[in-house]
Amino acid sequence: MADAALQVAGLTKSYRSWFGSGVLAVDDLSLQIAPGETMALVGPNGAGKTTTLLSILGLLRPERGEVRVFGEAAGSRAARRRLGFLSEIFYTYRYRRADDLLRFYGRLSGMSDAALAARVPALLERVGLADAVTRRVTTYSKGMVQRLGLAQALLHEPDLLVLDEPTTGLDPEGRRLVTDVVAEQKKRGAAILLSSHILTDVERVCDRVVILRRGKVVLAERVATVTATRSLEDVYMDLVGGSSVG
């Protein structure tokens, strides 16, 4: 698909071990996402989700296969400029204020001071942190830090948004915020790759779902097709229930 936001073709990655033959984390994985499409990547612990995400970000090099973001090699400057990422746990400079921190990340993304002056207050308002803007991040709760991480990922209006368990540490209101933001970004035309264990959220916001088991794709289908007669949770348990953790 020439106009794909993300193309993963034959991705294979293993980890060496001091004892034994090592671990095959991802085995010949292929997927693609179009602009304006939302895909969920789900599977049990050890299924290969994190390895896949790190390869998409260019932080891991696959042994075989390739990853391209809007046609550019994963990890290249051109690819990074079009990508926003929220990790499961958002590690940041906790001694900074929220607005100062976002301006820091925005400058790293090449945003002008004028653009940041307009974007930062509006984004902090959107994620529910406007009243805490003058506080140091070290005083934030876990959920507030995660909201700030979401703002960081959205700051430069990326064309591809990669979210790794974005509702970690969030209360029901925060979970609703994430699903609403995903819907907004999809409407804007961004592509979204969402890794999540909360299958009800996947059903609510995703167009397609890819289920991994021991590094392999065991299902790649439209969510509406999967859930036409059964819940996604039931299908998931049939495919990966009892999988060993790697």
C-alpha positions in Angstrom: 0.0 0.0 0.0 1.9 3.0 -1.3 0.1 5.6 0.8 0.2 3.6 4.0 1.0 5.5 7.2 2.8 2.4 8.6 4.1 -0.6 6.8 5.6 -3.6 8.7 6.8 -6.4 6.4 8.2 -9.7 7.6 9.4 -8.3 10.9 11.5 -10.8 12.8 13.4 -10.2 16.0 15.0 -12.5 18.6 16.9 -11.8 21.7 20.2 -13.6 22.5 20.5 -15.5 25.8 23.6 -16.4 27.8 21.9 -19.7 28.4 20.2 -21.7 25.6 19.4 -20.6 22.1 17.7 -17.3 22.8 14.1 -16.1 22.4 12.2 -15.4 19.2 10.1 -12.4 20.1 8.5 -11.5 16.8 8.2 -14.0 13.9 7.6 -12.7 10.4 5.0 -10.1 11.4 3.4 -8.0 8.7 0.8 -5.2 9.1 -0.1 -1.9 7.6 -2.2 1.1 8.7 -3.7 3.8 6.4 -4.1 7.4 7.4 -7.3 7.9 9.4 -7.3 4.3 10.5 -7.1 2.9 14.1 -5.5 -0.5 14.7 -5.2 -2.3 18.0 -2.3 -4.6 18.7 -3.2 -7.0 21.5 -1.9 -10.2 23.0 -0.7 -11.7 26.3 2.5 -10.7 28.0 5.4 -12.0 26.0 3.5 -12.0 22.7 5.9 -9.5 21.0 3.9 -6.3 21.3 6.6 -4.2 22.9 9.3 -5.5 20.5 7.0 -4.6 17.6 6.4 -1.1 18.9 10.1 -0.4 19.6 10.9 -1.6 16.0 8.3 0.9 14.7 10.0 3.6 16.7 13.4 2.7 15.3 14.8 1.8 18.7 15.3 -1.8 17.7 16.7 -3.2 14.5 14.9 -6.3 13.1 16.9 -9.2 12.0 14.7 -9.6 8.9 12.0 -7.5 7.4 11.5 -3.8 7.4 9.4 -1.0 8.9 8.4 2.2 7.1 6.5 5.2 8.3 5.0 7.1 5.4 7.6 5.4 3.2 10.5 6.4 5.3 12.7 4.0 7.2 11.7 3.6 10.9 14.0 5.6 13.1 15.0 8.1 10.4 14.5 11.8 11.1 11.8 12.0 8.5 9.9 9.2 10.1 10.3 10.5 13.6 9.0 13.9 12.6 5.6 12.4 11.7 5.3 10.1 14.7 4.0 10.7 18.2 4.5 8.1 21.0 3.2 7.5 24.5 4.9 4.7 26.5 3.0 2.6 29.1 4.9 4.5 31.8 5.7 8.1 30.8 9.2 8.9 32.2 10.1 12.5 32.1 11.9 15.4 33.9 9.8 15.6 37.0 11.4 18.8 38.4 9.9 20.8 35.5 6.5 22.4 35.3 4.0 20.9 32.8 4.0 23.9 30.4 7.8 24.2 30.5 8.1 20.5 29.8 5.8 20.6 26.8 7.7 23.6 25.4 10.9 21.6 25.8 9.5 18.6 23.8 8.0 20.9 21.3 11.3 22.5 20.5 12.8 19.1 20.1 10.1 18.4 17.5 11.0 21.6 15.6 8.0 23.7 16.7 8.3 27.5 16.8 7.8 29.5 20.0 4.7 31.1 18.4 3.2 27.7 17.7 4.0 26.4 21.2 2.5 29.6 22.8 -0.9 28.7 21.2 -0.6 24.9 21.3 0.6 24.2 24.9 -2.2 25.9 26.9 -4.9 24.4 24.7 -3.5 20.9 25.0 -3.1 21.1 28.7 -6.7 22.2 28.9 -7.7 19.2 26.7 -6.1 16.6 28.9 -7.4 18.2 32.1 -4.2 19.7 33.5 -4.9 23.4 33.0 -5.3 23.9 36.8 -2.0 22.2 37.5 0.1 23.9 34.9 2.3 25.8 37.5 3.0 22.7 39.6 6.2 20.7 39.3 5.5 17.3 37.7 7.0 15.6 40.8 3.8 16.6 42.6 1.6 14.9 40.1 -0.3 11.7 40.6 0.4 8.7 38.3 -2.7 9.5 36.3 -1.8 13.1 35.9 1.7 12.1 34.6 0.0 9.8 32.1 -2.2 12.7 30.9 0.9 14.8 30.5 2.5 12.0 28.5 -0.6 12.0 26.2 -0.2 15.7 25.7 3.4 15.2 24.8 2.5 12.7 22.2 -0.1 15.0 20.6 1.9 18.2 20.8 3.3 18.4 17.2 0.1 16.9 15.7 1.7 13.7 14.4 0.4 11.8 11.4 1.0 8.5 13.1 0.2 8.1 16.8 1.6 5.1 18.7 0.0 4.5 22.1 1.4 1.7 24.4 -1.2 0.9 27.1 -2.2 4.6 27.2 -4.8 4.2 30.0 -2.2 2.9 32.5 -2.9 4.6 35.9 -6.0 6.4 34.7 -9.4 6.4 36.4 -12.6 5.9 34.3 -12.7 9.6 33.4 -9.1 9.4 32.2 -9.9 6.3 30.1 -12.7 8.1 28.5 -10.4 11.0 27.7 -8.0 8.6 25.9 -10.8 7.1 23.8 -12.2 10.5 23.0 -8.7 11.8 21.9 -8.2 8.7 19.7 -11.5 9.4 18.0 -10.5 13.1 17.5 -7.1 12.2 16.1 -8.7 9.7 13.7 -11.1 12.4 12.5 -8.1 14.7 11.9 -6.7 12.0 9.6 -4.0 10.6 11.8 -3.3 6.9 11.9 -3.3 5.3 15.3 -1.7 2.1 16.6 -3.0 1.2 20.0 -1.5 -1.5 22.2 -4.0 -2.3 25.0 -5.2 -5.1 27.3 -8.6 -3.3 27.7 -10.5 -5.0 25.0 -13.7 -3.0 25.6 -11.8 0.1 24.7 -10.5 -1.7 21.5 -14.0 -2.5 20.5 -15.1 1.1 21.1 -12.4 3.0 19.1 -10.5 0.7 16.8 -11.2 -0.2 13.1 -9.0 -3.3 13.0 -7.4 -5.6 15.5 -4.2 -7.7 15.3 -3.8 -10.4 17.9 -0.3 -11.8 18.6 0.6 -15.1 20.3 4.2 -16.0 20.8 5.4 -13.5 18.2 3.0 -14.5 15.5 -0.2 -13.0 14.2 -3.1 -15.3 15.0 -5.8 -12.9 13.9 -5.9 -9.7 11.8 -9.4 -8.6 11.1 -11.8 -5.7 11.2 -13.2 -5.2 14.7 -16.8 -5.1 13.4 -16.3 -8.4 11.7 -14.9 -10.1 14.8 -17.6 -8.7 17.1 -20.5 -9.4 14.8 -21.5 -12.5 16.7 -19.1 -12.7 19.7 -17.3 -10.3 22.0 -13.7 -9.5 21.3 -12.8 -10.9 24.7 -14.3 -14.3 23.9 -12.4 -14.5 20.6 -9.2 -13.4 22.3 -9.5 -16.0 25.0 -10.1 -18.7 22.4 -7.0 -17.7 20.5 -4.5 -17.0 23.2 -6.0 -18.2 26.5 -3.4 -20.2 28.4 -0.5 -18.8 26.4 2.8 -19.0 28.3 4.4 -15.7 29.3 7.8 -15.1 27.6 
